[in-house]
Amino acid sequence: MNALQDGDIDSMLETVSDDIALVVSGDPIFHNELTGKNAMREYLENNAASGFKLELTADPIINDNQLIYPNRFAINDFTAIGVDWVTGQDELTIENGKITRDVWTIDDVSRTKLTEVFANLQRQFEANLIGTWHLDGETESEQANFRYHPDGTYELVRYIVGAETMWDKGVYSCEGNLVTLTTTEAYYCKVDDKGVYEMQFLEDGSMQISLVDELCWKRKPPVDGPVTLKRIVE
């Protein structure tokens, strides 16, 4: 635990078995399971890059070959949304002088806090999404408007010979910043065709979208990689 606090990954790994099992149980917000030293090293290095900090909050509880450490951690992503610390406890199982299993479990206080914060973020994201977003392009056929409505429906229109043409119509759902589009009326996509896009709102008020998965190729952005849409007032 001291090595973890000091960010000394090599020293920390000296205390664990080759087949160490790690379970991070932060349901319903986050969960992770991995096995082996190499997987744990990668996990700890990713944590270090995210600004991971650990503090013990009480003395360990000893129970035969198990140690329970109440603690709290911080990472940049949570700090950015107003959660400075996430509290819980590590339960370590020790066999032949090595840690063979490490289970970290979130406590009720932090679970409630994070659930509320992420629910608020989800509502903000969905509120920001509502409206009309314009995709510009080098040619008229590459221009499009996406309209997201408060009732969970959307339309995609493209411009053909200067006129709007209905291209796709359906319903959308949000999970985090992933938006799933499902066609309900067949224009250029088939009914029930689904497309999943990662969407991010930028500081200038625009929105960047990245393709995750798409059944309807005619709904895909005209270029590979992220594209930027601008909000327009109609």
FENFEN-V935139 format. One record per pair of residues at least 24 apart in sequence whose ideal C-beta (glycine too) atoms are under 7 Angstrom apart, sorted by sequence separation. I is the first residue (numbers start at 1). J is the second residue. If there is no record, write none. Layout:
i=[I	I]
j=[J	J]
This chain:
i=[13	16	51	86	148	195	206	50	51	66	67	50	66	190	205	13	50	66	67	154	189	13	65	86	65	189	57	65	83	188	189	83	9	12	183	83	178	9	82	9	81	81	7	126	5	125	4	168	122	125	1	156	1	128	133	25	20	21	25	20	21	22	23	24	25	26	142	17	25	16	17	20	15	16	17	146	15	29	137	29	28	29	135	135	134	133	134	133	133	134	132	131	132	132]
j=[37	40	75	110	172	219	230	75	76	91	92	76	92	216	231	40	77	93	94	181	216	41	93	114	94	218	87	95	113	218	219	114	41	44	216	117	212	44	117	45	117	121	48	174	54	174	54	219	174	177	56	219	69	201	207	103	99	100	104	100	101	102	103	104	105	106	222	98	106	98	99	102	98	99	100	229	99	114	222	115	115	118	227	229	229	229	230	230	231	232	231	231	232	234]
